[in-house]
């Protein structure tokens, strides 16, 4: 999402937190802290979030913070929030605070007083970090039985598929899904992975790792403490597992006696499935896809999937995504689009007020345009803001040009259009290039030397240089073409990226289309004085042609192993194997996008990929490869 701010520091409350301090027994925890720098003014802003981890409403509380800067100075802050009225498990966000200095190096946040009902809590100064999560050390089979035991106690299936939970960052999730905001693992998964309750004098730490004060049920995963403690008994869990086996065997015996009736009813079931169940599956798939895009801040795509879905809390999420799109469009100076998005978001947050403000501003702009006869030719163009250099080259404005030549030359990369488009296609291709740094495109942070290529009114792709800690943000699929050195900006990565098609069908269509477009355009993009990504492949054409056995016969078992997994890595599959993860994370073209589970939901190899994978596995078997599983 486009923003005028760059995050300087961010931390969430957990056992590894370096900024957020807690005194045991305090009903409120500092849940998150962030310091952001305004690129326009260079001011830095402090943002804080607090959470009520008790069972009572927190009426008011006081916090303190110490902010250290690079020049050695320290700023002390203290605020009391009256009438905070934080519900149990809910969060309270502090309005952003402009800091007195810049270049923040560290922050320490702590709670000093809390009023909750008739109880008053005051800090004694014994600050501590959160204890790490304790584990039982059981084997996987026993843990799975324990998890089934816990789910049955809540009236759920063994997957806990309908459990809604709240993350410490303020986001949420369903079942085993990761947090939609920060990507943190589900606390339900944490409980499955050997979590153990830790009792303390004034609080208890849940199996999912979150602290609770004077609560019987965890505010995050919503498990009862007593149920969790009971499930730590091996005898109890094994007894439950034996009962499940007996019940399953009984059901199987009963199923044999009614087998004929079941076969007769299959035709009816098939009709019911396609008339009722299949639409439900489709709705759920769209909903889950939208949640994944929300987790990646792809709010426009998520909104398109959620609009009119009528599934679970899709309407509420649609308004939230529309609001985020409105914020992005407003920051990108697209008031008309922002107005539409805010209207769709009403009554979420202050969407109605923002829409009214934009309506007034647009009406005023229209009046001004009517009075200004000297600026009505529609020739307004975005300018390039150069941060360091005042040369004529760095102050050029981006202008749309016809792609009459075959190549576009820039200081750091070149684009050979003849490798991408045919001669007949070239007539409709135009491009815009900005030679300065910090050229802003919708959804992009800190882009320099940016190129945008159109086919008519449709954006085909972008190329741009980014500093090492930046990259395309928002509704884009991207890859690193290479790395270059700039005398003014240091090391930069050259990205090629394409916008997601929000009208594409989710899954195979969306992901494969974006990946296919990237590969098609990559052939025409090369960096200057850097390392191209093409040499990093064992089999660079495994997705577009069938290799012969003779071409692969000289490869080692390790190279065959990598070549087979390159087929999946091209599409952004995440690898759980340490050797594969280490190898592909070292490649400039690799962009880790999909978990193994998400990837398997949509990926289907094309004819070349399937043939090459079969050939590689055949060679691996012949060689007795240790990497075959």
ZIWO-V610610 format. One record per helix or strand of 2 or more residues. SS is the DSSP state (helix for helix, strand for strand). FROM is the first residue (numbers start at 1). LEN is the number of residues. Records with the same first field share a line. If there is no record, write none. Layout:
SS=FROM-LEN, FROM-LEN
This chain:
strand=5-8, 28-11, 44-9, 60-10, 74-8, 91-8, 104-13, 119-4, 134-2, 164-3, 172-3, 195-2, 198-2, 204-2, 211-3, 399-4, 407-3, 413-4, 429-6, 447-9, 458-10, 476-11, 490-10, 525-3
helix=140-14, 187-6, 225-6, 234-24, 259-37, 299-8, 314-18, 335-11, 351-21, 373-3, 393-3, 417-3, 425-4, 508-15, 534-3, 549-4, 557-13, 578-8, 596-7, 607-16
